[in-house]
Amino acid sequence: MSASKTKIAIISYSLGGGGAERFGGLLSCILNNLGYEIHNIIITEKVDYDYCGVLYNLGEICKNEAVLTGKIRKGILLKRYLQNHKIDIIIDNRSRNVFLREWIAKWIYGKRKTFYVIHSYNLKNYLPDSVFLAKLLYKKAEKLICVSKAIEAKVKEKYNFKNTITIYNPIDLSQIKTEDTIEVPEKYILFYGRLEEKVKNFSLMLEAFSISKIYEKGYKLLIMGNGPDADFIQKTIAKFNLHDAVKSIPFQKNPFGYVKKARFTVLTSHYEGFPMSIIESLALATPVVSVNCNSGPAEIIVNEQNGLLVENYNSAALANAMIRLAEDDKLYHICKENASKSVGYLSLENISKQWQQILS
C-alpha cells in the first residue's frame, strides 16, 4: 500500500495537556512527512500542541450535548467520519480503561488495520486486567505499540500477546524552540508536566527538595503545569515551609526556554511510560534527576553520564542527587556535555523509519 494513497486516523482524547497528547500531535507530523494522509480525531476539544493534517474535533462539535447523549453522538459521528473519508488505518492513541466502551470502539473501527499505543507502565489505563477480555479486544490488532521495552515485556508476560512492538517517543528538534526573553530565577531546578499527584508524586519531590536544602544556596524549584492537584501541591509546599523556595507556573505551550535555562529537571513519578519531559530536557542539554520508576527513565538516563537515576520513594537518595547536581560542577558538566547526544537515537529520522516499516 502506497503511503500517498493511505489515509490514517490518529484518535486521541485531545491535543493538549500531557505527554501522550503531545506525542499524538508529533506522530501526525511524522506520518504526514512520510506521505500519508492524516486525520487527527480528538474526543475532547482541547488543542494546545501543533499537529499536521486534518483535525476533526468531536469535543468541539458536541460540547453543548449532555454527557450521555454527547458520548452516543460522538460514536455515531466517528463511525460516519471513518466511512465517509475512507480511512484505511487507525492509530488509537487514547487511554482505554473501560471494556464496554472499547468493545463499541472495536465495532466502530470495523475491519480497518488498527494499531493501539500503550503509553504507560500502569497497564490498567490501556488494557483490561482480565486476560480473557484483553484478548477479545486486542489479540487480532495489527500491533500493540509500546513506548518502552519494559512496557512491552510486561504486556507479553501478562497477556502472552505476540503482536507487540516497542517504538520510543521521538524528539522533533524543529519543534523545540526556546524563548530567551523569559524571566527566570538566577538558579533553579524544574518540573514540568501534568499536576497529578497519583502519577507524578509531588509529595516525594517536595520532601526531597526540603531535605536537600539547596534553596539555602539560592536554588528555586519551579513547578510548571496545570492539573487537578494544584491545591494539594500548594498545601504540601506549606507543609514543608517552602513558600519562598518553590514557584508555581501555569502550563506553557512552549516550556523549552525554562527547560534550557534550568540547572536540571526533576521527575519523581510513581510510574511513567517513556517520559517526554526527560528526552526533551536532555535534547536541550539539561541534565535530569529522576527516580527509577517503571518505566522509561532507566532506558534513557545513564547514571552520572547524562543525569542521576535514584531509587524510587527514597527521599534521602533523591535529595542527595539534587545536592550533587547542584553543587558538584565536575559531575554537572559531564552530564550536560553528554545530554543532547545521549538521545540522538530518538531522532525524528530514526523513529520515522520504524513507523514506516510497521505501517507499510
N, C-alpha and C positions, 0 to 999 in steps of 0.2 A: 504493500500500500504506500503510495507516494505521499510524502509529508504535505506537499502543496494541495493535495486533494482531501486530506484528512481533517475532519472537524472534531476538536476536542473541547469538552466542557469540564472546567475545573470548578467543583462545587465546594464552597466554603461557607461557614456561618457568617463571616464578614470579611472585610479587608481592613480591619483596624483592631488595635488593642494589644495583640500578643505575637509571639514568635511564629506560631503556626499560620496566623493570618498574614504576617509579613512574608512568610515562605510562599503562600498561595499567590501573592502578587508577583514575587520574583519568579516563580515557576512559569507563570503566564508569559513573562518576557523571554525566559529561556526557550520555551516551545514556540513562541511567536518568531523568534530569531532563527529557529530551525526550519521555519516554513509552514508550520501548522496553522490552521485557522482556529483561533482561541476564543472561547466563550466563557467568561467569568460569571458564575451564577452564585449569588450570595443570599442567604436566608434572612439575615437581619441587615438593616440598612447602613450600618457604619462603614465608612470608607476613609481611611487615613493614609493608606500606603499606595504607592504607584503600582500600576498594572498595565498590561498590554492586551490588546484585543477588545472584544465587545464586553460590556457589563450589562447583566440582567439582574436588577436589584429587586428581588422579591420582597424584601423588607420594606422598601420604599413604596412599592405598589400596594402592599397590604397593610400599611401602617395604621390605618383607621379601622381595621377589622377587629372584632372581638377575638380573644385568644384562640378559641376552638375553631371558629369559622375561618380565622386567618390561616391556621395550620392546614385546614382542608383545602382552602383556596390555593395556598402555596403549592400543595401537592398536585393539584389539577393543572395549575399554570406551568409547573416544572415539567410534567409529562407532556403537555402540549408543546412547550418550547423545544424539548428534545426531539419531538416528532417533526415539528414544522421546520426546524433548522437542520434536520437530517444529521444529528450528532452521531459520530462513529465511535468515539472513545470517551469514557467518563473517568476522571480522576477525582475521587472523593476525598477531600481534604478536611472534612468535618471530624469532630469528636462524635462517637457513635455508641451511646451507652443505654439505649432503650430498645429492647429486642423487637417489639411490635412496630415501632417507628422504622426500624431498619429493614424489617420484613416488607413493609409497604414501600420503602425506598428501593429495595431489590426489585419489586414488581414494576415500579415506575421506570427504573433503568432498563428493564427488559433484557434482551439478549446482547446488548452492546458490550464490547470489551470494557471491563471495569477494573480500575486499579484503586486500591484503598491504601491511604497513607496512615501510618501509625506514628504519632509524634511524641508519645510519652511511654516511659517505662511502667507507668501505672496503667496496666492494660485494661482495667475495667472502664476506662474512658473510651476505649475503642473496640473491645471485644467482649461478648458475654462471658461471664465466669464459667458457665456450663460449656463443656467441650462439645456436647451434642448440639446445642443451639449455635455455637460458633461455627461448627462445620456446616450446619444448614445454611448459614448466611455466606460463608467465605471460602468453603472448600473448592468451589469452582470459579472463584475470582481469578482474573488474569494474573494479578500479582498482589501480594501484601507487601507494600514498600515500607520498610522500617528505616528510621533515620539514624539508628546506631546499631552496631554489631551486638551490643548487649540486649537490645530490644528484640532483634531477630532471634538470638539464642533462646531468650525466654519464651517467645512465641512458639518456636519449634519444640521446646521442651514440654510446654504445657499442652499444646494442641496437636502436635505432630503434623503441622502443615508442611507441604512440600513446595508450595508456591510463594515462598518468601524471598526477599532480596533486601540488601542494605544499600541505600543511596543516601549519602550525607547531604545535609543542607549546604548549599554553596554560598560563596561570597561574590557579590557583584560590586566590584570596587568603583564602578561608574556611578553607583547609587549612594556610595558612602562619601558624602560631601560635608566638609567641616566648615563651621562658621567661626571665623577668627575674632569677630567683634563681640561675642558673648562676654558677660561679666561673671567671673568665677572667683572663688577664694584663691589666694596665692598657693595654698597647699590643700589638696582634698583627695579623697577616695570616693568611688562612685558605685552605686547600684542603679541599674535602670531596667524596668520591666513592669509587669503587672503587680499591683499591690494586693496580693492574695496570700494570707498567712499560711493557709493549709498546704500551699505549694512552696512558697519562697522562704518561709521560716525566718521572718524578721526578728523574732524573739532571740534566736541564736546570733544573728548578725549584730544586733544592738548590745547584747550581753558581751560578746567578744570585743566589740569596739570599746565598751566601757572598761573591760579588763585591761585592754591594751594601753589605755591612757595616751595614745598617740595624739589626742587632741591637746594634751599639755605641751606638745611640740609644735602646735599650730595647725594640725590637720583637722579638716572638717569631713564629715560623712554626708554626701549628697544622696538623697533617695528620690529618684525620678520615676514618675509614672502615675497612673490612675488605677482605681480598683476598689473593691468592696471593703477593704480593711485599712483605709486611710486613717480612720479614727482610732483603730486598735494600735496602729503604729505610733500615733501621737501619744497615746496613753503609755506605751512601752518606753518611748523617749522620756516621758516624765518619770516613769518608774526608776530609770537609771540616771535621772537628773542630767540629761544630755541636751537640754534646750539650746544651749549656746553652741553646741558642737555638731548638731545634726540639722540639716536644712532640707525641707521637702520642696520638690519642684514638680509642677504638673507634667503630664505626658507631653513629649515633644515629638512631632513627626520626624524631625531630623535631630537626633540626640548626639550626633557624632562630634560636634565641636566640644561638648562636655567630655565625651569619651577620650578624645585625643589629648586633652589637657590634664586629665586625671593622672595621679601618681600610679594608681592601679584601680581595676574594677573588682567587685566582690560578688560572689554567688554563694548562697547558703541553703539551697533548696532541699526539701525532703526528697524530691525526685524531679527528673527532667526527661528530656528526650535527647536532643542534640542542641544545646542552648545557643541560639543566635547571638546572644549578648557576648558570649565568650569569644566566638570566632570573629565577630565584628571588632571587639576590643583588640584582639591580637593583630588583626589586619591593620589597625591604626597604630601598631607598635606600642600599645598599652598593655603591660603585663596583667595577669589575673591572679587573684587569690580565690580559690574555690574549694568547697568541700567535695569529697569524693562520693557524691550521691550517684545512684543509678538513675539515668545513665547519661553518658556524654562527656563529662569532664575528664575522665581517665583516658578517653580516646582522643582528646585534644591537647591537654596540658602535659608537658614533660616537666616533671618536678625539678625546680631550680634551673630550668633552661628557658622557659617562656612564662613561668609563673610558679605558684606554690599550690600543691594539692594536699589537703589535710583530711584527716579522719572526720567523718560527719558526726554531728552532735557533740563535738568536743570543743567547748568554748575556749578552753585554755590553749589548745593547739591552734585554733583559729586566731586567737589574739596574738599568739607568738608569731604566726605567719604575717599578720598585719604589721607588727613591730619590725620584723626582718625586712620586708619590702619598703617600709617607710624609712628605715634608718641605715640599712646596710647598702651603701651606694654601689659597692662592687657587685653584689648579687643583683641589685636592681638593674644595673646597666647590662649585665649578661642577659637577663630576661628580656629587657627592652630591645637589645640588639637582635635577639633570636625571634622575637614575637611575630613579626609580619611574615617572615619566610617559613615559619613553622606551620602556617595554614595555607601554604601555596598549593597543596594538593586539593584544596577545596575551591580552586578557581572555577569560574563560570565555564571555561572551556572543558575542564576535566569532567565536571558534573553533567554538563550538557551531553557529552558523549555517552554517558551511562543512560540518561533518559532516552536519547535517540535509539540506543541499542534495544531497550526493552519495548519501546513503542513500535519499532519497525519489525 
